[in-house]
Amino acid sequence: MSETITFDTDFWLTAAAILGLLVMSAFFSGSETALTASSRGKLKSQADRGSKGAKSAMKVTEDSERMIGALLLGNNIVNILAASLATALLTRMFGDNGVALATSVMTVLVLIFGEVLPKTLSITFPESVAVRVAPLVRILILVFSPIVSLVRALVRGMLRVFGVRADPNGKMLALREDIMGAIALGHSEGAVEKEDRDRLLGALDLSHRTVDEIMRHRRQIEMIDADQTPDEIIAQVLASPHSRLPIFKDDEENILGIIHAKDLLREVDRLRRQNAGADVAATIEELDVVKVAMKPYFIPDTTSLDEQMRAFLARNAHLALVVDEYGSLQGLITLEDILEEIVGEINDEFDAVVRNAGLKQTENGDYIVDGAMTIRDINRAMDWRLPDAEANTIAGLVIHEAQMIPTEGQAFIFHGFRFQVVQRRENRVVKLWVRGV
């Protein structure tokens, strides 16, 4: 010890300054944790109810890079200053041994009271702490703004040297991923039911999926041939489970319009009233079906489901014909098809109610799957994770992975499942036997 320890005014002022700097360090550390961990959804809810602190927190967290930069700058300044004062104080008291003692003491104090304690409190009550510290943090950001802006520009310049650039849309994409992750996590922990999870994720997915993924393929579309007699057309419309049917002439690519069963009924009733007392058969022969048909509505197969749903609502339409880039008919999509991606299968009194149609479990726990069943439907039904980036249907996935059109009996193993072709018709894989491996 180089000199006698004296607890004079300088000692107490320095000790008080170190204590104050530790409190400020705790404030900076806790504020950073609270503002980054708090839910913007909860803050928005509180702000809507009139909380000024929540409004400040929302404002502060809009530019998280700027906020964190200011907090880190303030935290580093007070930590370094506290360590310097402690070193000077303990060196005066204990000589050269004071440096090592100051390092040890300040490490413990900063770790416990400047980092762990405030961060633990903030992570436990993130929104409550964020609401209280946000007004002070806003002032801090304004004070440190010039330095933070300079540091941010320097950092971004250094990152560009290594080819790293900030993504302006990254925050919005991250928000969507956060919501989807929270929903999936809630389901895995039992807080969200499977049906609720499927509905919420289905709604979030609409803007990222296109109509060609869920449309009814042209081979499955029921159409009316304009060359049929009025009697035959009426009989077909009455027998169909669909209220809207496309009508074509000569070739199925030549769509003349869309027949609505109610419009057809109105026209038949109009002719009956017009020709009151005349022979019914003669009256029906006067029916011009093409005249009754609505103008066909064509859309490209790359249209997103979200965009198409908005288009349906804006046009008061329920059905659209899907064409490719060459104008060739690919399929048909309805408003109901899009809604089913959110709420699940919708059946009316004319639909055969079959749960998970196209998927049948065998006695030994394996599955017989219709090749036309979409990957998304089987994933939702079975909670599987088959990829749907390269194919829409199970048959398409098998063909993509096999890089060929397999024959009956061929089997393949990929993505944790064994797929065996049970039935093939022409170039189509009709049925598959699937089991986990």
C-alpha positions, 0 to 999 in steps of 0.5 A, a space after each residue: 500500500 503506497 499511502 494511508 487510505 483516506 475516505 475524503 471528499 474525493 473518495 466519496 465523490 468518485 464512489 458516488 460517480 461510479 455508482 451513478 454510472 452503474 445505474 446508467 449502465 443498468 438503464 442502457 442494458 435493460 432498455 436495449 433488452 426491453 425494447 428489442 424483446 417487447 412485442 410491437 403488437 402488444 405495444 400497438 394495442 396499448 398505444 391504441 388505448 392511449 398509452 403515451 409510453 407505448 407510442 414512444 416505444 413504437 416510435 423508438 423501435 421503428 428504426 431498431 438500428 439507430 436505437 441499438 446504436 445509441 444505447 450501445 454508445 451510451 452503455 460503452 461510455 458509462 462502462 468505460 468511464 466507470 472502469 476508469 474512475 474505479 482504476 484511478 480510485 483503487 490505484 490511489 488507495 492500493 498502488 499498482 495492485 489497484 489496477 488488478 483489483 479495479 478490473 476484478 471489482 468492476 467486472 463483477 459489478 458491471 456483470 451483475 448490476 449493469 448487465 444480468 440484473 437489468 436484462 433479466 428484469 427486462 426480459 421478464 416484463 419487456 412491454 412494461 419496462 419498454 413503456 417506461 424507458 422509451 421517453 428517455 431513450 427517445 431523448 438519448 437517440 436525439 442527443 447521440 444521433 450525429 455520432 450514431 449516424 456517422 458510425 452507421 454509415 461507416 459500418 455499412 460502408 465496411 459491410 459493402 466491401 464484403 458484399 453485404 447490403 441492408 435489405 429494406 424489405 427485411 423488416 417486413 419479411 421478418 415480421 411475417 416470419 415472426 407471426 408464422 413462427 409464433 403460430 407454429 410454436 403455439 400449436 406445438 406447445 398446445 396453445 393453438 388448435 390445429 384448425 386455427 393454425 391452418 386458418 391463420 397460416 393459410 391467410 398469411 400464405 395467400 400473397 405467396 401462392 399463385 392460382 395455378 397451385 390450387 386451380 381445377 385442372 382443365 381435365 377436371 372442368 365440366 363444360 357445356 358444348 354449345 352444339 348440344 340441343 337446349 334440352 341436353 344443355 338444360 339436363 346437364 346443368 340440372 344434373 351438375 353439382 356446379 352452378 356455373 359452367 363454361 360453354 365452348 364451341 368446336 374446341 374446349 379452348 374456344 370458351 364462349 362464356 359462363 352459364 349460370 344455372 339461375 340465368 338459364 332458369 330465368 331465360 326459360 321462364 321468360 320464354 315460357 311466359 312470352 309463349 304462354 299456351 305454346 308447346 313446351 318443346 317448341 318454347 325450349 327450342 327457342 332458347 339461345 344458351 350463348 345469349 344467356 352466358 356471361 362474358 368469360 373472365 380470364 386470368 394469368 396462372 401467375 396471379 397470386 391468390 391474395 390478388 385474385 381474391 381481391 379481384 373477385 370481390 371487386 368484380 363481384 365474380 366467383 369464377 375465372 378461367 386460368 390461362 398460361 403465357 400463350 393464352 392456352 386454357 390451364 384450368 379454372 378457379 373460384 372464390 370458394 377455392 381460395 376461401 378453402 385455403 383459409 377455412 378448409 373444405 367447404 361442402 354444400 348440399 350438392 357436394 359429396 362430403 369426403 374428409 381428406 378425399 384422395 387420402 386413405 389409411 391402410 390397416 398397417 398405417 400406410 397411406 394410399 394417396 391420389 396422385 392429384 392430391 396437392 402437397 399442401 393438402 396432404 401436409 395440412 391433413 397429416 402435419 407432414 413437411 413435404 416441399 411444394 416449391 417444385 411441384 403442386 401435387 404428390 404425383 408431381 413431386 414424385 416425377 420431379 424427384 425421380 426425374 422420370 415418369 415412373 411405371 407401376 411398382 417403382 418405388 422411391 425414397 425421399 424426404 423421409 417417406 417411401 413412395 411406390 406407384 400403385 396405378 399409372 394411366 397414360 402419362 399420369 401417376 394416378 395412385 401412390 402408396 406412401 409410408 414413413 421410413 
